[in-house]
Amino acid sequence: DFFNDVTNEIAANGGYPAGGVTLTCSVTIDNTNNRAIYDASDLTITPLDGSSTFRYGVIYKSTGVDSTSPIIAVIDFTGANVSTGTFDVTWSAGGVFNLT
């Protein structure tokens, strides 16, 4: 429920900073289709140096205190572990997710 529940965050390496990458986000209200569209800017982490392996990403709202920073989503990026090279996250044109 909160970021302090997340374990095994990869250490800062290559282009990945400690604590993760800050997303530039927006929420759009679509009254016609009765939904809220959560979107974020695409991002590139480069280069990963191979010292850490990951598969999942966590989107959370940082309050500055892990125990009060709510988790918004957990994403399985690739279906497999990733450890080296450039890692691109390209969100769907329809947004990261929609709430109806």
GUKOLRO-554718 format. One record per residue: residue number from 1; x negated, y, z of N, C-alpha, C in turn. Coordinates in Angstrom, 2 decimals. Each point is the difference from the previous one (the first is absolute). Last residue first. Layout:
{resi:NUM; npx:X; npy:Y; npz:Z; capx:X; capy:Y; capz:Z; cpx:X; cpy:Y; cpz:Z}
...
//
This chain:
{resi:100; npx:12.20; npy:4.12; npz:-14.57; capx:1.39; capy:0.26; capz:-0.36; cpx:0.90; cpy:-0.16; cpz:1.20}
{resi:99; npx:-5.51; npy:0.88; npz:-1.60; capx:0.92; capy:-0.38; capz:1.06; cpx:1.40; cpy:0.36; cpz:-0.43}
{resi:98; npx:-5.05; npy:-1.13; npz:-2.55; capx:1.25; capy:0.76; capz:0.05; cpx:0.83; cpy:-0.51; cpz:1.16}
{resi:97; npx:-5.67; npy:0.15; npz:-1.53; capx:1.21; capy:-0.76; capz:0.33; cpx:1.18; cpy:0.94; cpz:0.05}
{resi:96; npx:-4.02; npy:1.22; npz:-2.13; capx:-0.57; capy:-1.09; capz:0.78; cpx:1.12; cpy:-0.92; cpz:0.47}
{resi:95; npx:0.97; npy:2.75; npz:-4.48; capx:-0.37; capy:0.27; capz:1.38; cpx:-0.61; cpy:-1.22; cpz:0.68}
{resi:94; npx:1.31; npy:0.36; npz:-4.68; capx:1.21; capy:0.18; capz:0.79; cpx:-0.26; cpy:0.28; cpz:1.47}
{resi:93; npx:-3.43; npy:-1.02; npz:-3.19; capx:0.56; capy:1.29; capz:-0.40; cpx:1.28; cpy:0.31; cpz:0.78}
{resi:92; npx:-3.77; npy:-3.15; npz:2.24; capx:1.04; capy:-0.05; capz:-1.03; cpx:0.49; cpy:1.40; cpz:-0.34}
{resi:91; npx:-4.96; npy:-0.44; npz:1.96; capx:1.37; capy:-0.24; capz:0.45; cpx:0.95; cpy:-0.01; cpz:-1.19}
{resi:90; npx:-5.31; npy:-1.08; npz:0.64; capx:0.88; capy:0.75; capz:-0.88; cpx:1.43; cpy:-0.36; cpz:0.38}
{resi:89; npx:-5.35; npy:-0.51; npz:1.84; capx:1.39; capy:-0.19; capz:0.40; cpx:0.83; cpy:0.92; cpz:-0.89}
{resi:88; npx:-5.30; npy:-2.30; npz:-0.21; capx:1.00; capy:1.00; capz:-0.37; cpx:1.36; cpy:-0.40; cpz:0.55}
{resi:87; npx:-5.58; npy:-1.07; npz:0.76; capx:1.36; capy:-0.47; capz:0.29; cpx:0.96; cpy:1.14; cpz:-0.26}
{resi:86; npx:-5.36; npy:-1.73; npz:-1.37; capx:0.94; capy:1.10; capz:0.13; cpx:1.38; cpy:-0.58; cpz:0.23}
{resi:85; npx:-4.22; npy:-2.99; npz:1.51; capx:0.42; capy:0.75; capz:-1.18; cpx:0.91; cpy:1.15; cpz:0.34}
{resi:84; npx:-0.25; npy:-4.47; npz:3.17; capx:-0.99; capy:0.81; capz:-0.72; cpx:0.65; cpy:0.76; cpz:-1.16}
{resi:83; npx:2.46; npy:-2.90; npz:3.15; capx:-1.15; capy:0.45; capz:0.79; cpx:-0.96; cpy:0.90; cpz:-0.75}
{resi:82; npx:5.29; npy:-2.81; npz:0.52; capx:-0.80; capy:0.93; capz:-0.81; cpx:-1.19; cpy:0.43; cpz:0.84}
{resi:81; npx:4.10; npy:-4.29; npz:-0.12; capx:-0.95; capy:0.89; capz:0.68; cpx:-0.80; cpy:0.82; cpz:-1.00}
{resi:80; npx:5.03; npy:-1.58; npz:-1.21; capx:-1.30; capy:-0.64; capz:0.23; cpx:-0.92; cpy:1.00; cpz:0.69}
{resi:79; npx:4.36; npy:1.17; npz:-1.38; capx:0.26; capy:-1.43; capz:0.14; cpx:-1.27; cpy:-0.79; cpz:0.23}
{resi:78; npx:0.57; npy:4.94; npz:-0.38; capx:-0.42; capy:-0.77; capz:-1.16; cpx:0.40; cpy:-1.47; cpz:0.05}
{resi:77; npx:1.29; npy:3.63; npz:3.31; capx:-0.42; capy:0.67; capz:-1.23; cpx:-0.17; cpy:-0.93; cpz:-1.19}
{resi:76; npx:3.15; npy:0.13; npz:4.37; capx:-0.96; capy:-0.98; capz:-0.49; cpx:-0.42; cpy:0.50; cpz:-1.38}
{resi:75; npx:2.09; npy:2.99; npz:4.23; capx:-0.02; capy:-0.36; capz:-1.42; cpx:-1.07; cpy:-1.05; cpz:-0.26}
{resi:74; npx:3.32; npy:2.67; npz:3.97; capx:-1.19; capy:-0.84; capz:-0.15; cpx:0.06; cpy:-0.55; cpz:-1.41}
{resi:73; npx:2.39; npy:4.56; npz:2.70; capx:0.01; capy:-1.13; capz:-0.92; cpx:-1.32; cpy:-0.75; cpz:0.09}
{resi:72; npx:1.30; npy:3.44; npz:3.15; capx:1.06; capy:0.20; capz:-0.98; cpx:0.10; cpy:-1.21; cpz:-0.92}
{resi:71; npx:-1.85; npy:1.10; npz:5.32; capx:-0.28; capy:-0.67; capz:-1.27; cpx:1.21; cpy:0.17; cpz:-0.91}
{resi:70; npx:-1.39; npy:3.47; npz:4.14; capx:0.84; capy:-1.09; capz:-0.49; cpx:-0.45; cpy:-0.55; cpz:-1.35}
{resi:69; npx:-2.43; npy:2.34; npz:4.36; capx:0.00; capy:0.20; capz:-1.45; cpx:0.78; cpy:-1.15; cpz:-0.65}
{resi:68; npx:-1.23; npy:0.54; npz:4.75; capx:1.23; capy:0.72; capz:-0.34; cpx:0.09; cpy:0.30; cpz:-1.50}
{resi:67; npx:-3.73; npy:-2.28; npz:2.04; capx:1.14; capy:-0.65; capz:0.64; cpx:1.33; cpy:0.73; cpz:-0.23}
{resi:66; npx:-4.33; npy:1.68; npz:-1.67; capx:0.40; capy:-1.25; capz:-0.65; cpx:1.27; cpy:-0.61; cpz:0.59}
{resi:65; npx:-1.23; npy:5.21; npz:-0.31; capx:-0.11; capy:-1.02; capz:1.05; cpx:0.54; cpy:-1.30; cpz:-0.59}
{resi:64; npx:0.04; npy:3.82; npz:-2.62; capx:-1.26; capy:0.26; capz:0.69; cpx:-0.25; cpy:-0.98; cpz:1.14}
{resi:63; npx:3.59; npy:-0.13; npz:-3.15; capx:0.32; capy:1.04; capz:0.98; cpx:-1.27; cpy:0.46; cpz:0.70}
{resi:62; npx:1.37; npy:-2.62; npz:-4.94; capx:-0.95; capy:0.27; capz:1.08; cpx:0.48; cpy:1.14; cpz:0.88}
{resi:61; npx:2.43; npy:-3.76; npz:-3.18; capx:0.06; capy:1.43; capz:0.28; cpx:-0.90; cpy:0.28; cpz:1.18}
{resi:60; npx:-0.49; npy:-4.15; npz:-3.75; capx:0.52; capy:0.41; capz:1.30; cpx:-0.01; cpy:1.51; cpz:0.11}
{resi:59; npx:-0.95; npy:-4.71; npz:-3.30; capx:0.38; capy:1.40; capz:-0.07; cpx:0.61; cpy:0.35; cpz:1.34}
{resi:58; npx:-3.53; npy:-4.03; npz:-1.76; capx:1.03; capy:0.43; capz:0.94; cpx:0.25; cpy:1.49; cpz:-0.23}
{resi:57; npx:-2.14; npy:-4.60; npz:-2.87; capx:-0.07; capy:1.41; capz:0.36; cpx:1.15; cpy:0.32; cpz:0.93}
{resi:56; npx:-2.98; npy:-4.76; npz:-1.71; capx:1.20; capy:0.75; capz:0.35; cpx:-0.31; cpy:1.47; cpz:0.25}
{resi:55; npx:-3.40; npy:-3.21; npz:-1.09; capx:1.09; capy:-0.41; capz:-0.88; cpx:1.22; cpy:0.90; cpz:0.18}
{resi:54; npx:-5.91; npy:-0.32; npz:0.93; capx:1.35; capy:0.35; capz:0.40; cpx:1.00; cpy:-0.52; cpz:-1.02}
{resi:53; npx:-5.65; npy:0.00; npz:1.89; capx:1.02; capy:-0.58; capz:-0.87; cpx:1.36; cpy:0.41; cpz:0.51}
{resi:52; npx:-5.54; npy:1.86; npz:0.29; capx:1.27; capy:-0.31; capz:0.64; cpx:0.97; cpy:-0.56; cpz:-1.03}
{resi:51; npx:-4.42; npy:1.29; npz:-1.19; capx:-0.26; capy:-0.36; capz:1.40; cpx:1.28; cpy:-0.35; cpz:0.75}
{resi:50; npx:-0.63; npy:1.60; npz:-4.72; capx:-0.04; capy:-1.45; capz:0.21; cpx:-0.21; cpy:-0.40; cpz:1.44}
{resi:49; npx:0.58; npy:4.57; npz:-2.07; capx:-1.36; capy:-0.54; capz:-0.03; cpx:-0.10; cpy:-1.49; cpz:0.28}
{resi:48; npx:3.51; npy:3.72; npz:-2.48; capx:-0.04; capy:-0.85; capz:1.18; cpx:-1.32; cpy:-0.75; cpz:-0.07}
{resi:47; npx:0.55; npy:4.89; npz:-2.24; capx:0.08; capy:-1.44; capz:-0.24; cpx:0.09; cpy:-0.72; cpz:1.34}
{resi:46; npx:3.31; npy:2.94; npz:-0.87; capx:-1.15; capy:-0.45; capz:-0.77; cpx:-1.29; cpy:0.44; cpz:0.64}
{resi:45; npx:5.77; npy:-0.01; npz:-0.09; capx:-1.05; capy:-0.15; capz:1.00; cpx:-1.19; cpy:-0.59; cpz:-0.74}
{resi:44; npx:4.76; npy:2.82; npz:-1.41; capx:-1.12; capy:-0.86; capz:-0.39; cpx:-1.00; cpy:-0.02; cpz:1.14}
{resi:43; npx:5.70; npy:1.28; npz:-0.93; capx:-1.32; capy:0.23; capz:0.59; cpx:-1.01; cpy:-1.01; cpz:-0.52}
{resi:42; npx:5.31; npy:2.70; npz:-0.73; capx:-0.86; capy:-1.15; capz:-0.24; cpx:-1.37; cpy:0.28; cpz:0.60}
{resi:41; npx:4.28; npy:2.40; npz:2.13; capx:-0.97; capy:0.13; capz:-1.09; cpx:-0.78; cpy:-1.30; cpz:-0.15}
{resi:40; npx:5.00; npy:-0.15; npz:1.92; capx:-1.34; capy:0.42; capz:0.42; cpx:-0.89; cpy:0.11; cpz:-1.23}
{resi:39; npx:5.66; npy:-0.55; npz:1.90; capx:-1.04; capy:-0.11; capz:-1.02; cpx:-1.32; cpy:0.51; cpz:0.57}
{resi:38; npx:5.52; npy:-1.48; npz:1.13; capx:-1.29; capy:0.29; capz:0.63; cpx:-1.06; cpy:-0.21; cpz:-1.06}
{resi:37; npx:5.53; npy:0.93; npz:-0.01; capx:-1.13; capy:-0.54; capz:-0.75; cpx:-1.28; cpy:0.48; cpz:0.67}
{resi:36; npx:5.54; npy:-0.86; npz:1.25; capx:-1.18; capy:0.84; capz:0.24; cpx:-1.17; cpy:-0.69; cpz:-0.68}
{resi:35; npx:5.63; npy:-0.23; npz:-1.03; capx:-1.26; capy:-0.59; capz:0.41; cpx:-1.03; cpy:1.08; cpz:0.31}
{resi:34; npx:4.70; npy:-0.16; npz:-2.37; capx:0.00; capy:-0.26; capz:1.44; cpx:-1.27; cpy:-0.70; cpz:0.47}
{resi:33; npx:1.26; npy:1.88; npz:-4.46; capx:-0.14; capy:-1.45; capz:0.18; cpx:-0.09; cpy:-0.41; cpz:1.47}
{resi:32; npx:0.65; npy:4.58; npz:-1.14; capx:0.78; capy:-0.67; capz:-1.03; cpx:-0.01; cpy:-1.52; cpz:0.20}
{resi:31; npx:-2.71; npy:2.96; npz:2.69; capx:1.40; capy:-0.10; capz:0.44; cpx:0.87; cpy:-0.72; cpz:-1.01}
{resi:30; npx:-5.27; npy:0.13; npz:1.28; capx:0.79; capy:-0.18; capz:-1.23; cpx:1.45; cpy:-0.22; cpz:0.43}
{resi:29; npx:-4.85; npy:2.05; npz:2.26; capx:1.34; capy:-0.49; capz:0.24; cpx:0.77; cpy:0.00; cpz:-1.32}
{resi:28; npx:-5.47; npy:-0.37; npz:1.30; capx:1.02; capy:0.68; capz:-0.79; cpx:1.35; cpy:-0.63; cpz:0.32}
{resi:27; npx:-5.35; npy:0.44; npz:2.06; capx:1.27; capy:-0.70; capz:0.09; cpx:1.03; cpy:0.84; cpz:-0.74}
{resi:26; npx:-5.80; npy:-0.61; npz:0.14; capx:1.21; capy:0.80; capz:-0.13; cpx:1.21; cpy:-0.91; cpz:0.18}
{resi:25; npx:-5.96; npy:0.25; npz:0.80; capx:1.32; capy:-0.62; capz:-0.12; cpx:1.11; cpy:1.01; cpz:-0.22}
{resi:24; npx:-5.59; npy:-1.33; npz:0.05; capx:0.79; capy:1.20; capz:-0.21; cpx:1.39; cpy:-0.51; cpz:-0.37}
{resi:23; npx:-3.82; npy:-2.71; npz:3.03; capx:0.85; capy:0.11; capz:-1.19; cpx:0.65; cpy:1.38; cpz:-0.06}
{resi:22; npx:-4.73; npy:-2.06; npz:2.33; capx:1.19; capy:0.82; capz:0.18; cpx:0.76; cpy:0.10; cpz:-1.31}
{resi:21; npx:-3.30; npy:-4.06; npz:1.85; capx:0.11; capy:1.07; capz:-0.97; cpx:1.30; cpy:0.77; cpz:0.25}
{resi:20; npx:-2.87; npy:-2.90; npz:3.89; capx:0.76; capy:-0.11; capz:-1.24; cpx:0.02; cpy:1.26; cpz:-0.83}
{resi:19; npx:-2.37; npy:-1.35; npz:4.25; capx:1.37; capy:0.45; capz:0.21; cpx:0.84; cpy:-0.01; cpz:-1.25}
{resi:18; npx:-5.13; npy:0.36; npz:-0.74; capx:0.57; capy:-0.55; capz:1.23; cpx:1.39; cpy:0.58; cpz:0.20}
{resi:17; npx:-1.61; npy:-0.06; npz:-5.04; capx:-0.36; capy:0.63; capz:1.27; cpx:0.62; cpy:-0.72; cpz:1.20}
{resi:16; npx:-1.65; npy:-1.38; npz:-5.24; capx:1.08; capy:-0.17; capz:0.97; cpx:-0.41; cpy:0.61; cpz:1.33}
{resi:15; npx:-2.68; npy:-0.48; npz:-4.18; capx:0.88; capy:1.16; capz:0.01; cpx:1.15; cpy:-0.12; cpz:0.99}
{resi:14; npx:-4.15; npy:-2.93; npz:0.98; capx:0.19; capy:0.57; capz:-1.33; cpx:0.83; cpy:1.26; cpz:0.10}
{resi:13; npx:0.78; npy:-2.14; npz:4.26; capx:-1.02; capy:-0.49; capz:-0.92; cpx:0.29; cpy:0.56; cpz:-1.38}
{resi:12; npx:1.89; npy:-0.40; npz:5.56; capx:-0.31; capy:0.94; capz:-1.08; cpx:-1.08; cpy:-0.62; cpz:-0.87}
{resi:11; npx:2.79; npy:-3.58; npz:2.47; capx:-0.87; capy:1.10; capz:0.38; cpx:-0.18; cpy:0.93; cpz:-1.19}
{resi:10; npx:4.46; npy:-3.02; npz:0.67; capx:-1.36; capy:-0.07; capz:-0.49; cpx:-0.77; cpy:1.24; cpz:0.44}
{resi:9; npx:4.00; npy:-2.17; npz:2.86; capx:-0.23; capy:1.02; capz:-1.02; cpx:-1.44; cpy:-0.12; cpz:-0.48}
{resi:8; npx:2.59; npy:-2.88; npz:3.33; capx:-0.97; capy:-0.34; capz:-1.05; cpx:-0.10; cpy:1.02; cpz:-1.11}
{resi:7; npx:4.51; npy:0.14; npz:2.82; capx:-1.31; capy:-0.53; capz:0.37; cpx:-0.86; cpy:-0.19; cpz:-1.25}
{resi:6; npx:4.71; npy:2.82; npz:2.04; capx:-0.77; capy:-0.45; capz:-1.16; cpx:-1.37; cpy:-0.47; cpz:0.46}
{resi:5; npx:3.24; npy:2.10; npz:2.88; capx:0.25; capy:-1.44; capz:-0.18; cpx:-0.80; cpy:-0.58; cpz:-1.16}
{resi:4; npx:0.11; npy:4.71; npz:1.12; capx:-0.85; capy:-0.72; capz:0.94; cpx:0.22; cpy:-1.51; cpz:-0.07}
{resi:3; npx:2.69; npy:3.11; npz:-2.55; capx:-1.31; capy:-0.29; capz:-0.58; cpx:-0.94; cpy:-0.73; cpz:0.96}
{resi:2; npx:5.33; npy:-0.69; npz:0.49; capx:-0.90; capy:1.15; capz:0.02; cpx:-1.39; cpy:-0.42; cpz:-0.46}
{resi:1; npx:3.54; npy:-3.14; npz:-0.17; capx:0.81; capy:1.20; capz:0.00; cpx:-0.85; cpy:1.27; cpz:0.00}
//
